[in-house]
Amino acid sequence: MNIDDIDHIYRSGRHYDCLFGEPCMPFWLALVKQSGAPVLELGCGTGKVAIPIAEAGFEAVGIDLSEDMLREAHRKTAGRDLPVHFQLEDMRSFMLDCKFSLIALPSNNLSHLLTYQAAEACFSRVADHLEEDGVFVIDAFVPSLWLLTKNPDEDEILSEYDDPDGKGRVSVVVRSLYEHNTQIRRNTTIQRTEGAPDVVGHLNMRMYFPQELEALLHYSGFEISGKYGGYDKEPFSTTSSKQIILARKTNWPTKRLKSSQPANAV
Ligand SMILES: C[S@@+](CC[C@H](N)C(=O)[O-])C[C@H]1O[C@@H](n2cnc3c(N)ncnc32)[C@H](O)[C@@H]1O
């Protein structure tokens, strides 16, 4: 994997952990308790979801493209007897020797699939690795008009934190341009540390519209068993800012057989 393919904020696991807050673990743990293990997390980063799942006693595997994010995940779990395993893999092409009861695509990771063909490739890998009664969970934001029409010259502060190596206060500023043709929001990230030159990088995120995502899942052989607007499992509505989807594999052969039977068949 070429380092240029990895968005800048994922090139240092230690900075990443300072940049963003914690995922909603009560939501994920409730799902895992229902589905059982093993659990696969796609784009596990530094292990913010996979490690608490393993700490709750469930076997978990996390895959990610960024060696540095995985290094941090390994550091956090080193010497602890946790049922968790991390592996360098691309979620568009992974092949593991195991099937899973739950496969999670959390934390807006869906947006890192930059084309619908990349989403199809990923969903096909998911279908191959999911137990017949397993569940595929996607946690993504809804592309809002506000997000898509932002002035590309306007700076937005993404995060401010103390440098993990004690080099001072860091602020990460972002400028975004939405492309109508690719549905990609191209973010320029500027990392500013006191007394150091700015580090300019990129963060590309494809926007997935709710009906488009439903169609992609449908044509990839999944049916939706739950759709929520937030972690409290409130119904997905006209004003939801999140789209949380629980999908199961469609049992194509059984369905085809049933519908192709004549009405009077016994
Ligand atoms: C927003 S972070 C989420 C990390 C973690 N799930 C969390 O909640 O903190 C997205 C992660 O997806 C990874 N990623 C992006 N594209 C990927 C791909 N094609 N295959 C595997 N991982 C990918 C990035 O390296 C990054 O670690």
The ligand as an SDF file (V2000), in Angstrom:
LIG
                    3D

 27 29  0  0  0  0  0  0  0  0999 V2000
  -12.3820    6.9290   11.1470 C   0  0  0  0  0  0  0  0  0  0  0  0
  -11.0820    5.7500   11.3580 S   0  0  0  0  0  0  0  0  0  0  0  0
  -11.9340    4.6270   12.4250 C   0  0  0  0  0  0  0  0  0  0  0  0
  -11.0540    3.8070   13.3020 C   0  0  0  0  0  0  0  0  0  0  0  0
  -11.7980    3.0070   14.3760 C   0  0  0  0  0  0  0  0  0  0  0  0
  -12.8190    2.1710   13.7990 N   0  0  0  0  0  0  0  0  0  0  0  0
  -12.4140    3.9400   15.4080 C   0  0  0  0  0  0  0  0  0  0  0  0
  -13.6300    3.9240   15.5710 O   0  0  0  0  0  0  0  0  0  0  0  0
  -11.6560    4.6720   16.0570 O   0  0  0  0  0  0  0  0  0  0  0  0
  -11.0710    4.9310    9.7790 C   0  0  0  0  0  0  0  0  0  0  0  0
  -10.0560    3.8230    9.6180 C   0  0  0  0  0  0  0  0  0  0  0  0
  -10.3010    3.1450    8.3740 O   0  0  0  0  0  0  0  0  0  0  0  0
   -9.0470    2.7960    7.8110 C   0  0  0  0  0  0  0  0  0  0  0  0
   -9.2350    2.5310    6.3690 N   0  0  0  0  0  0  0  0  0  0  0  0
   -9.4790    3.4120    5.3830 C   0  0  0  0  0  0  0  0  0  0  0  0
   -9.6100    2.7610    4.1990 N   0  0  0  0  0  0  0  0  0  0  0  0
   -9.4490    1.4390    4.4620 C   0  0  0  0  0  0  0  0  0  0  0  0
   -9.4710    0.2520    3.6690 C   0  0  0  0  0  0  0  0  0  0  0  0
   -9.6930    0.3010    2.3420 N   0  0  0  0  0  0  0  0  0  0  0  0
   -9.2840   -0.9340    4.2720 N   0  0  0  0  0  0  0  0  0  0  0  0
   -9.0480   -1.0080    5.6130 C   0  0  0  0  0  0  0  0  0  0  0  0
   -9.0110    0.0790    6.4140 N   0  0  0  0  0  0  0  0  0  0  0  0
   -9.2120    1.2840    5.8600 C   0  0  0  0  0  0  0  0  0  0  0  0
   -8.1540    3.9790    8.1290 C   0  0  0  0  0  0  0  0  0  0  0  0
   -6.7780    3.6380    8.0500 O   0  0  0  0  0  0  0  0  0  0  0  0
   -8.6110    4.3210    9.5580 C   0  0  0  0  0  0  0  0  0  0  0  0
   -7.8490    3.6450   10.5200 O   0  0  0  0  0  0  0  0  0  0  0  0
  1  2  1  0
  2  3  1  0
  2 10  1  0
  3  4  1  0
  4  5  1  0
  5  6  1  0
  5  7  1  0
  7  8  2  0
  7  9  1  0
 10 11  1  0
 11 12  1  0
 11 26  1  0
 12 13  1  0
 13 14  1  0
 13 24  1  0
 14 15  1  0
 14 23  1  0
 15 16  2  0
 16 17  1  0
 17 18  1  0
 17 23  2  0
 18 19  1  0
 18 20  2  0
 20 21  1  0
 21 22  2  0
 22 23  1  0
 24 25  1  0
 24 26  1  0
 26 27  1  0
M  CHG  2   2   1   9  -1
M  END
$$$$
